[in-house]
Amino acid sequence: MASSRKSKSNSIKSRTEEILHQRIRRGDRLVVALSGGIDSVVLLHLLVPLSASMGFGLSAVHVDHGISANAGKWSAFCHDLCHGVGIFLETARLKIGREPGTSLEAAARAGRYRVFATLQADYVALGQHQDDQAETLLLQLLRGAGVKGLAAMPVVRDLPLDEAPRDQLFAAQIERELPGAVPLHDRPRMLRPLLHASRSEIENYARENGLRWIVDESNEDVSFDRNFLRYEVFPLLEKRFPAYRTTFSRASRHMAEAAELLNELAEADSAAGLIPGKLHIEDLRKLSLPRARNLLRYTLAQRRAVLPSTVKLDDILRQLLSARCDTNPHVIFGDAEVRCFRGIIHVCKAGKLWNTPGDAVPRVISAAAVAWSGESELSLPHLGGILSFRRENSMGNGAGIQLVKLSEQPVTVRMRRGGERLRPDRNRPRRSLKNLLREASLPPWERDALPLIFSGDHLVCVPGIGIDCAYQAASGEPGLVVEWRRTDPWG
């Protein structure tokens, strides 16, 4: 009997090590998401010796959601556990607030992902296992999920974009909890080394190795859908279909392959469009209804929008396909909105703080000027981008803004207030910025979100539009080349 238990213990070790060898390189940094429950405790126990033999860095993070009255005890348990094995532990304390229509489980998961997005690591290792996979698949099926939802959980995946922090202020709050947090674009990937193991195998491993863990009282509450499946449905299912875990995992892999094929189809349809890389209404009209729906869903996902329900998605598609050439459909759903301009479809974050013709309620964005003191980059998070300044010392044709003239007065960057004028062409009179932006085919809702560069009260430069001729560097003069790049895909 002991020999049998020992072989099972070795089996979970060897399969976990095999998964790590396939994914992890020497020098990578792993952070274990340590709740203190049996799954994460077993995962930490497995990874500690492997980190030494495989040469990857290992630490842990504990997220205190502030939901349970025992949360403080759990944090202390995780601290003692990590201290005992010489692993550094970071603790993040959150206040979970639920939005209408969002479950407590979903809100807590979103909070965890926001913490994960700030960690300085290559991977966040999660203790999810084969039973979790089966529960997720069935829950998604009961919710009417599509192919992507039924693909359930892969061993490795990017941090879900719709769960990552978009709010810079919220991200800053997390960084105060976790000093040294990395920029949002360097998010770690999620790694699930125990997806091969069943819950019973993990429990056997914990007992054989004399491990201690905490029990979350909410795990016994069958009012939660996942617990209901775990304690009421799956025991009955196992009596009739004892291999259901393996079967469900195989079905999930089939769905993952199908989802990947649908993404490839959407990419091909997008590339074959009138404007490659941009979704045009005419592109959708050329496709069958299922392919048009797939392309629209793919486009929304690429733009980080939380995908709408099937009914809402069909409604958005109907409005787009029926739009006349002289109309600009505008649909708001969840945290996103779909707008059109000159036949091109744009996905924006709902409630973006800029004024737009036709808005029922005018919105006001901060018009405060930002001083430029010679930095090579100037971050403008309220506009969702970065201004870069490059000195050009070429003795050939002049390029950029004339540095000598620019230095005569303080340089500031601000947004449009109305009435600005610019003369980028010496052969034409000074013109209103409003007309210049219209001629540049910039969508109306983006025109007020451009950074304008001033020297004193004089408008010097509008990135992408032009430099006032009075400030243009002449041949042989040192110049300053200004570029505007968006870092927020919702900008």
C-alpha positions as CSV (number, residue, x, y, z in Angstrom):
1,M,0.0,0.0,0.0
2,A,2.8,2.4,0.9
3,S,4.5,1.5,-2.3
4,S,1.4,2.4,-4.3
5,R,1.1,5.8,-2.5
6,K,4.7,6.5,-3.1
7,S,4.4,5.8,-6.9
8,K,1.4,8.2,-7.1
9,S,3.5,10.9,-5.3
10,N,6.3,10.4,-7.7
11,S,3.9,10.5,-10.6
12,I,2.6,14.0,-9.8
13,K,6.2,15.2,-9.2
14,S,7.4,13.8,-12.5
15,R,4.5,15.2,-14.6
16,T,4.8,18.6,-13.0
17,E,8.5,18.6,-13.7
18,E,7.9,17.6,-17.3
19,I,5.5,20.5,-17.8
20,L,8.0,22.9,-16.3
21,H,10.8,21.6,-18.6
22,Q,8.5,22.3,-21.6
23,R,7.8,25.9,-20.6
24,I,10.4,27.3,-18.2
25,R,13.9,28.5,-19.0
26,R,16.8,28.9,-16.6
27,G,16.6,32.4,-15.1
28,D,12.8,32.7,-15.5
29,R,10.9,34.1,-12.5
30,L,7.9,32.3,-11.1
31,V,5.4,33.6,-8.6
32,V,3.1,31.1,-6.9
33,A,-0.4,32.4,-6.3
34,L,-0.6,31.2,-2.7
35,S,-4.1,31.2,-1.2
36,G,-3.1,28.7,1.6
37,G,-5.5,26.1,0.3
38,I,-4.4,22.6,-0.4
39,D,-3.9,23.1,-4.2
40,S,-1.5,26.1,-3.9
41,V,0.3,24.6,-0.9
42,V,1.0,21.4,-2.9
43,L,2.2,23.5,-5.8
44,L,4.6,25.5,-3.7
45,H,5.9,22.3,-2.2
46,L,6.6,20.9,-5.6
47,L,8.2,24.0,-7.0
48,V,10.7,24.7,-4.2
49,P,13.1,21.9,-5.0
50,L,12.5,22.3,-8.8
51,S,13.5,25.9,-8.6
52,A,16.9,24.9,-7.3
53,S,17.4,22.0,-9.8
54,M,16.1,23.9,-12.8
55,G,17.5,27.4,-12.0
56,F,14.4,29.5,-12.0
57,G,13.5,32.2,-9.4
58,L,10.6,31.5,-7.1
59,S,8.5,33.7,-4.8
60,A,4.8,33.8,-3.8
61,V,2.0,36.3,-3.7
62,H,-1.0,36.1,-1.4
63,V,-4.2,38.1,-2.3
64,D,-6.3,39.0,0.7
65,H,-9.7,39.8,-0.8
66,G,-11.1,41.1,2.5
67,I,-14.2,38.9,2.2
68,S,-13.7,36.3,4.9
69,A,-13.4,37.1,8.6
70,N,-10.5,34.6,8.7
71,A,-8.5,36.5,6.0
72,G,-6.0,37.7,8.5
73,K,-5.3,34.1,9.7
74,W,-4.8,33.0,6.1
75,S,-2.3,35.7,5.4
76,A,-0.4,34.8,8.6
77,F,-0.4,31.1,7.6
78,C,1.0,31.9,4.1
79,H,3.7,34.1,5.6
80,D,4.8,31.4,8.0
81,L,4.7,28.7,5.3
82,C,6.9,30.8,2.9
83,H,9.3,31.8,5.7
84,G,9.7,28.1,6.6
85,V,10.9,27.2,3.1
86,G,12.9,30.5,2.5
87,I,10.5,31.9,-0.1
88,F,9.7,35.6,-0.3
89,L,6.0,36.4,0.0
90,E,4.2,39.6,-1.2
91,T,0.7,40.3,0.2
92,A,-1.9,42.4,-1.6
93,R,-5.0,43.5,0.2
94,L,-8.0,44.4,-1.8
95,K,-11.5,45.7,-1.3
96,I,-13.8,43.7,-3.6
97,G,-16.7,45.7,-5.0
98,R,-19.3,44.0,-7.2
99,E,-20.9,45.7,-10.2
100,P,-24.5,44.9,-11.1
101,G,-24.7,41.5,-12.8
102,T,-21.3,40.4,-11.6
103,S,-20.9,37.5,-9.1
104,L,-18.7,37.7,-6.1
105,E,-16.5,35.0,-7.6
106,A,-16.0,37.0,-10.8
107,A,-15.2,40.2,-8.9
108,A,-12.6,38.4,-6.7
109,R,-11.0,36.8,-9.7
110,A,-10.8,40.2,-11.5
111,G,-9.1,41.6,-8.4
112,R,-6.5,38.8,-8.3
113,Y,-5.8,39.3,-12.0
114,R,-5.2,43.0,-11.4
115,V,-2.7,42.1,-8.8
116,F,-1.0,39.5,-11.1
117,A,-0.7,42.2,-13.8
118,T,1.7,44.2,-11.6
119,L,4.0,41.4,-10.5
120,Q,7.6,41.4,-11.6
121,A,7.7,37.8,-13.0
122,D,7.6,35.8,-16.1
123,Y,4.9,33.5,-14.9
124,V,2.2,33.4,-12.1
125,A,1.8,29.7,-11.2
126,L,-1.7,28.7,-10.2
127,G,-2.8,25.5,-8.5
128,Q,-5.8,24.8,-10.7
129,H,-6.1,21.1,-11.6
130,Q,-8.1,18.6,-13.6
131,D,-11.3,18.8,-11.5
132,D,-11.2,22.6,-11.8
133,Q,-10.9,22.1,-15.6
134,A,-14.0,19.9,-15.6
135,E,-16.0,22.4,-13.4
136,T,-15.0,25.3,-15.7
137,L,-16.0,23.5,-18.8
138,L,-19.5,22.5,-17.5
139,L,-20.1,26.0,-16.0
140,Q,-19.2,27.6,-19.4
141,L,-21.5,25.1,-21.1
142,L,-24.4,25.9,-18.8
143,R,-23.8,29.6,-19.4
144,G,-24.1,29.1,-23.2
145,A,-20.5,29.9,-23.9
146,G,-19.1,29.7,-27.4
147,V,-16.1,27.8,-28.7
148,K,-13.6,30.0,-27.0
149,G,-15.3,29.8,-23.6
150,L,-15.6,26.0,-23.8
151,A,-11.8,25.8,-24.5
152,A,-11.6,26.2,-20.7
153,M,-8.1,26.5,-19.2
154,P,-4.8,26.0,-21.0
155,V,-1.5,25.1,-19.2
156,V,-0.1,28.5,-20.2
157,R,-2.0,31.6,-21.3
158,D,-1.6,35.4,-21.2
159,L,-3.2,37.3,-18.4
160,P,-6.8,37.9,-19.7
161,L,-6.7,41.4,-21.2
162,D,-10.2,42.3,-20.0
163,E,-9.2,41.6,-16.4
164,A,-6.0,43.5,-16.4
165,P,-6.0,47.1,-15.0
166,R,-6.9,49.7,-17.5
167,D,-7.3,52.4,-14.8
168,Q,-3.9,54.0,-14.2
169,L,-5.0,55.2,-10.8
170,F,-6.0,51.7,-9.7
171,A,-2.7,50.4,-11.1
172,A,-0.9,52.9,-9.0
173,Q,-2.8,51.8,-5.9
174,I,-1.7,48.2,-6.5
175,E,1.9,49.4,-7.0
176,R,1.9,50.9,-3.5
177,E,0.9,47.5,-2.2
178,L,3.5,45.7,-4.2
179,P,6.6,47.9,-4.5
180,G,8.6,47.4,-7.7
181,A,5.6,46.5,-9.9
182,V,6.4,46.3,-13.6
183,P,4.7,48.4,-16.3
184,L,1.4,47.0,-17.5
185,H,2.7,45.9,-20.9
186,D,5.1,43.5,-19.2
187,R,2.4,41.4,-17.5
188,P,3.5,37.9,-16.6
189,R,1.8,34.9,-18.2
190,M,-0.4,32.4,-16.2
191,L,1.0,28.9,-15.7
192,R,-1.0,25.9,-14.4
193,P,1.4,23.1,-13.8
194,L,-1.2,20.9,-12.0
195,L,-3.8,20.6,-14.8
196,H,-2.7,17.0,-15.3
197,A,-3.6,16.1,-11.7
198,S,-6.9,15.3,-10.1
199,R,-8.1,16.7,-6.8
200,S,-7.7,13.2,-5.2
201,E,-4.1,13.0,-6.4
202,I,-3.3,16.4,-4.9
203,E,-5.0,15.4,-1.6
204,N,-3.0,12.1,-1.5
205,Y,0.3,14.0,-2.2
206,A,-0.5,16.5,0.7
207,R,-1.1,13.7,3.2
208,E,1.9,11.7,2.1
209,N,4.2,14.7,2.6
210,G,2.6,15.8,5.9
211,L,1.6,19.2,4.5
212,R,-0.7,21.6,6.3
213,W,-3.2,23.9,4.6
214,I,-6.2,26.1,5.4
215,V,-9.8,25.4,4.5
216,D,-11.9,28.3,3.1
217,E,-15.3,28.0,4.6
218,S,-16.9,29.3,1.4
219,N,-15.7,26.2,-0.4
220,E,-18.5,24.3,1.4
221,D,-21.2,26.7,0.4
222,V,-23.3,25.1,-2.4
223,S,-25.0,28.4,-3.2
224,F,-21.9,29.0,-5.3
225,D,-22.3,27.4,-8.7
226,R,-18.9,25.8,-8.7
227,N,-19.4,24.2,-5.3
228,F,-22.8,22.9,-6.3
229,L,-21.2,21.1,-9.2
230,R,-18.4,19.9,-7.1
231,Y,-20.5,18.4,-4.3
232,E,-23.8,17.7,-5.8
233,V,-23.3,17.0,-9.5
234,F,-19.9,15.5,-10.1
235,P,-20.2,12.6,-7.5
236,L,-23.2,11.4,-9.4
237,L,-21.5,11.9,-12.7
238,E,-18.5,9.9,-11.6
239,K,-20.6,6.9,-10.7
240,R,-21.7,6.6,-14.3
241,F,-18.8,8.1,-16.1
242,P,-15.6,7.6,-13.9
243,A,-13.3,8.9,-16.6
244,Y,-15.3,12.2,-17.1
245,R,-12.3,14.4,-16.0
246,T,-10.1,13.0,-18.8
247,T,-12.9,13.2,-21.3
248,F,-13.8,16.8,-20.4
249,S,-10.1,17.7,-20.7
250,R,-10.0,16.2,-24.2
251,A,-13.1,18.1,-25.2
252,S,-11.6,21.3,-24.0
253,R,-8.5,20.7,-26.1
254,H,-10.7,20.1,-29.2
255,M,-12.5,23.4,-28.4
256,A,-9.2,25.2,-28.0
257,E,-8.1,24.0,-31.5
258,A,-11.5,25.2,-33.0
259,A,-11.1,28.6,-31.3
260,E,-7.6,29.0,-32.8
261,L,-8.9,28.1,-36.2
262,L,-11.7,30.7,-35.9
263,N,-9.1,33.3,-34.9
264,E,-7.0,32.4,-38.0
265,L,-10.1,32.8,-40.1
266,A,-10.8,36.2,-38.6
267,E,-7.2,37.3,-39.2
268,A,-7.5,36.2,-42.9
269,D,-10.8,38.0,-43.3
270,S,-9.3,41.1,-41.7
271,A,-6.2,41.0,-43.9
272,A,-8.4,40.7,-47.0
273,G,-10.3,43.8,-46.2
274,L,-10.4,47.1,-48.0
275,I,-8.0,48.5,-45.4
276,P,-5.8,45.7,-44.0
277,G,-5.7,46.0,-40.2
278,K,-8.8,48.1,-40.0
279,L,-12.4,46.8,-39.9
280,H,-14.5,48.4,-42.6
281,I,-18.3,48.0,-42.8
282,E,-18.0,46.9,-46.4
283,D,-15.7,44.1,-45.2
284,L,-18.5,42.7,-43.0
285,R,-21.0,42.9,-45.8
286,K,-18.9,40.7,-48.1
287,L,-18.9,37.8,-45.6
288,S,-21.5,35.3,-44.6
289,L,-23.3,36.1,-41.4
290,P,-21.4,33.5,-39.3
291,R,-18.0,34.8,-40.6
292,A,-19.1,38.4,-40.1
293,R,-20.0,37.6,-36.5
294,N,-16.7,35.9,-36.0
295,L,-14.7,38.8,-37.4
296,L,-16.6,41.3,-35.3
297,R,-16.1,39.2,-32.1
298,Y,-12.4,38.8,-32.9
299,T,-12.1,42.6,-33.5
300,L,-13.7,43.4,-30.1
301,A,-11.5,40.9,-28.3
302,Q,-8.4,42.4,-29.9
303,R,-9.4,45.8,-28.7
304,R,-9.8,44.5,-25.1
305,A,-13.5,44.9,-25.0
306,V,-15.4,42.6,-22.7
307,L,-17.4,40.6,-25.2
308,P,-21.1,41.3,-25.3
309,S,-23.8,38.6,-25.1
310,T,-24.8,36.8,-28.3
311,V,-28.0,38.9,-28.5
312,K,-26.1,42.2,-28.1
313,L,-23.4,41.1,-30.6
314,D,-26.1,40.3,-33.2
315,D,-27.7,43.7,-32.5
316,I,-24.4,45.5,-33.1
317,L,-23.8,43.6,-36.3
318,R,-27.3,44.3,-37.5
319,Q,-26.8,48.1,-37.0
320,L,-23.4,48.0,-38.7
321,L,-24.7,46.1,-41.7
322,S,-27.8,48.2,-42.2
323,A,-25.9,51.6,-41.8
324,R,-26.2,54.0,-44.7
325,C,-23.0,55.6,-46.0
326,D,-24.1,59.0,-44.5
327,T,-24.7,57.6,-41.0
328,N,-22.2,56.8,-38.2
329,P,-23.6,54.0,-35.9
330,H,-22.7,54.3,-32.2
331,V,-23.4,51.4,-29.9
332,I,-22.4,51.3,-26.2
333,F,-22.1,47.9,-24.4
334,G,-20.5,47.2,-21.1
335,D,-17.2,49.1,-20.9
336,A,-16.9,49.6,-24.6
337,E,-18.5,51.4,-27.5
338,V,-18.5,50.8,-31.2
339,R,-18.3,53.9,-33.4
340,C,-18.0,54.4,-37.2
341,F,-16.3,57.1,-39.2
342,R,-16.2,57.1,-43.0
343,G,-17.1,53.4,-43.0
344,I,-14.3,52.3,-40.7
345,I,-15.3,50.7,-37.4
346,H,-13.6,51.9,-34.2
347,V,-13.8,50.2,-30.8
348,C,-13.3,52.7,-27.9
349,K,-13.6,52.6,-24.1
350,A,-17.1,53.7,-23.1
351,G,-17.2,57.0,-21.3
352,K,-13.8,58.2,-22.6
353,L,-13.4,61.7,-21.4
354,W,-13.7,63.7,-24.7
355,N,-16.5,65.7,-26.2
356,T,-18.1,64.1,-29.2
357,P,-20.6,65.6,-31.6
358,G,-24.0,64.0,-30.7
359,D,-23.1,63.1,-27.1
360,A,-26.2,63.4,-25.0
361,V,-24.2,64.7,-22.1
362,P,-21.1,66.8,-22.8
363,R,-18.0,65.4,-21.2
364,V,-15.0,67.4,-20.0
365,I,-11.4,66.3,-19.9
366,S,-8.7,68.0,-17.9
367,A,-7.3,70.9,-20.0
368,A,-4.4,71.6,-17.6
369,A,-1.1,72.3,-19.4
370,V,1.9,70.0,-18.8
371,A,5.3,71.6,-18.8
372,W,8.1,70.2,-21.0
373,S,11.6,70.6,-19.6
374,G,13.7,68.8,-22.2
375,E,12.7,65.2,-21.4
376,S,13.1,62.7,-24.2
377,E,9.7,61.3,-23.3
378,L,6.6,62.9,-21.8
379,S,3.9,60.5,-20.5
380,L,0.4,61.7,-20.9
381,P,-1.8,59.0,-19.3
382,H,-5.0,61.1,-19.5
383,L,-4.6,60.9,-23.3
384,G,-3.4,57.3,-23.3
385,G,0.0,57.9,-24.9
386,I,3.6,59.2,-24.8
387,L,5.2,62.1,-26.5
388,S,8.7,61.4,-27.6
389,F,11.3,64.2,-28.4
390,R,14.3,63.4,-30.6
391,R,17.0,66.0,-31.3
392,E,18.0,66.0,-35.0
393,N,21.4,67.4,-35.8
394,S,21.6,66.5,-39.4
395,M,23.3,69.1,-41.6
396,G,21.0,68.2,-44.5
397,N,17.4,69.2,-44.9
398,G,15.9,70.7,-41.8
399,A,13.7,68.4,-39.7
400,G,11.5,69.1,-36.7
401,I,11.0,72.2,-34.6
402,Q,13.7,74.9,-34.5
403,L,15.3,74.4,-31.1
404,V,16.6,78.0,-30.7
405,K,13.2,79.6,-31.3
406,L,11.5,76.9,-29.1
407,S,13.7,77.9,-26.2
408,E,12.6,81.5,-26.2
409,Q,9.5,80.8,-24.0
410,P,8.3,78.1,-21.7
411,V,7.1,75.0,-23.6
412,T,3.8,73.3,-22.5
413,V,1.6,70.5,-23.8
414,R,-2.1,70.7,-23.6
415,M,-5.3,69.7,-25.3
416,R,-7.6,71.6,-27.7
417,R,-9.7,74.4,-26.1
418,G,-11.1,75.7,-29.4
419,G,-10.0,78.4,-31.7
420,E,-6.4,77.2,-32.2
421,R,-4.8,78.1,-35.5
422,L,-1.7,76.7,-37.3
423,R,0.3,77.4,-40.4
424,P,2.2,74.3,-41.4
425,D,2.6,75.4,-45.1
426,R,4.4,78.6,-45.9
427,N,2.5,78.8,-49.2
428,R,-0.9,78.9,-47.5
429,P,-2.4,81.2,-44.8
430,R,-2.8,80.3,-41.2
431,R,-5.7,77.9,-40.8
432,S,-8.0,76.7,-38.0
433,L,-6.9,73.5,-36.4
434,K,-10.4,72.3,-36.6
435,N,-10.3,72.3,-40.4
436,L,-6.8,70.8,-40.5
437,L,-8.0,67.9,-38.3
438,R,-11.0,67.3,-40.5
439,E,-8.9,67.2,-43.6
440,A,-6.6,64.7,-41.9
441,S,-9.6,62.3,-41.7
442,L,-9.2,62.0,-37.9
443,P,-12.3,60.6,-36.3
444,P,-14.2,63.4,-34.4
445,W,-13.9,61.7,-31.0
446,E,-10.1,61.6,-31.3
447,R,-9.6,65.2,-32.3
448,D,-9.8,66.6,-28.8
449,A,-7.5,63.9,-27.5
450,L,-4.4,65.1,-29.4
451,P,-1.5,66.7,-27.5
452,L,-0.7,70.3,-28.7
453,I,2.7,71.8,-28.2
454,F,2.9,75.5,-27.3
455,S,5.8,77.9,-26.8
456,G,4.3,80.5,-24.6
457,D,0.9,81.3,-26.2
458,H,1.9,80.2,-29.7
459,L,0.8,76.8,-31.1
460,V,4.0,75.3,-32.4
461,C,3.2,71.7,-33.3
462,V,0.4,69.1,-33.6
463,P,1.9,65.6,-33.9
464,G,0.8,64.0,-37.1
465,I,-0.6,67.2,-38.5
466,G,2.3,69.6,-38.8
467,I,4.7,72.3,-37.4
468,D,3.9,76.0,-37.6
469,C,6.2,77.4,-40.4
470,A,7.5,80.0,-38.0
471,Y,9.0,77.2,-35.9
472,Q,10.2,74.8,-38.6
473,A,13.9,74.0,-38.5
474,A,15.7,75.2,-41.6
475,S,18.4,73.3,-43.5
476,G,21.5,72.9,-41.2
477,E,19.7,73.9,-38.1
478,P,19.3,71.6,-35.1
479,G,15.7,70.5,-34.8
480,L,13.4,68.6,-32.4
481,V,11.3,65.8,-34.0
482,V,8.2,65.1,-32.0
483,E,6.2,61.8,-32.2
484,W,3.0,60.8,-30.5
485,R,2.4,57.1,-29.8
486,R,-0.6,55.6,-28.0
487,T,0.1,53.2,-25.2
488,D,-3.5,52.7,-24.3
489,P,-5.2,50.6,-27.0
490,W,-8.5,52.2,-25.8
491,G,-7.1,55.6,-26.6
